[in-house]
Amino acid sequence: MSSVSITGTTALLRLGIGWWNVGLSPLGKPSERYAERVEIASEVLRELILAEGVDLLGLGEVTEDDLTKLVPPELLNGQFELVVPRRQPHPQKRLSPAVLYNRAKIQLLEKKTRDTGRIGKFKLNSLDLTFAVEGLDEPLCVMVAHWPSRRERGGVEWRNTMAQNLGEAIRDLAREAERPPHVVVLGDFNDEPFDPSMAEYLEASRDRTLVRRQRFLLYNPFWRLLGERQPLERECEGRIGAGTYYYRSGGANRWYTFDQILFSCCFLDPEGCSLQEKEVRIWQKPPLLGNEGRPVRGFDHFPVTAAVGAKLRTSIQE
């Protein structure tokens, strides 16, 4: 039998990334219509993972008890794994994100829960996760954050401080590495891309060329998703919202882009594992999409999604 060897073909590894501030257990107030909201949120998770191909999903404002009801069993019994912060005696008094990831594509190497501050009696946490990813020679560092609300007293100062600390942690990673590290930052920052915490203290830029030249900067593709994304002429096709967060009592604005996913400079290299920017979007679909483009009753945030991809060298033998 003859032997045939074909080398040099390529395949694209795609890793879907997402974040959603679910809001099932916000700090300081009980959830209304809890059972109905869990049902809707669980269906949204199925859509994000099974239909949209999200492999790594950060979740905000959920307790460990919420997660047991929220995450579809068929996902956890299959190839997905759930990461939660260290257990606390009073989970409702701690603002801690969780992460659901696809262990068929990525392997968790390290998990750190960092105390990032305190708002009144509430402690604030972030998750720092390190993954091994097929197609990447270097580890993938994922930092998941949820910063203080604008309605909290002193929130501006807290967000600026947390942005500065996070930026310094990323710069430390870059200084210690021989090559620019693969870093993804995601969460609900309660600030928009142009606010000082994001643009100045965290140094998340809209300028791809500048980010490629300066390894300490982050690229923020959500600059491109500010405000109305539908031309006026297309509103009749089905209204979508003008941001990720809807605040009913807003004055000049009721829409804000608080939920974002940021990327370090190496994700802008087309020859490496690069950002697939056409897949960066605000997920606004049923069952979460309500009247006038708002989230349905009981929710105030839409999920955000993105993807990165790497070309893998393959060989075929017969």
Buried (B, 14 or more C-beta within 10 A) or exposed (E): EEEEEEEEEEEEBBBBBBBBBBBBBBBEEEBEEBEEBBBBBBBBBBBBBEEBBBBBBBBBBBBBEBBEBBBBEEBBEEEBBBBBBEEBEEBBEBBBBBBBBBEEBBBBEEBEBBEBBEBEEBBBBBBBBBBEBEBBEBBBBBBBBBBBBBEBEEBBEBBBBBBBBBBEBBBEBBEEBEEBBBBBBBBBBBBBBEBEBBBBBBBBBBEBEEBBEEBBBBBBBBBEBBEEBBEEEEEEEEBBBBBBBBBEEEEEEBBBBBBBBBBBBBBBEEEBBBBBBEBBBBBBBEBBBBEEBBBBEBBBBBBBBBBBBBBEEEEEEE
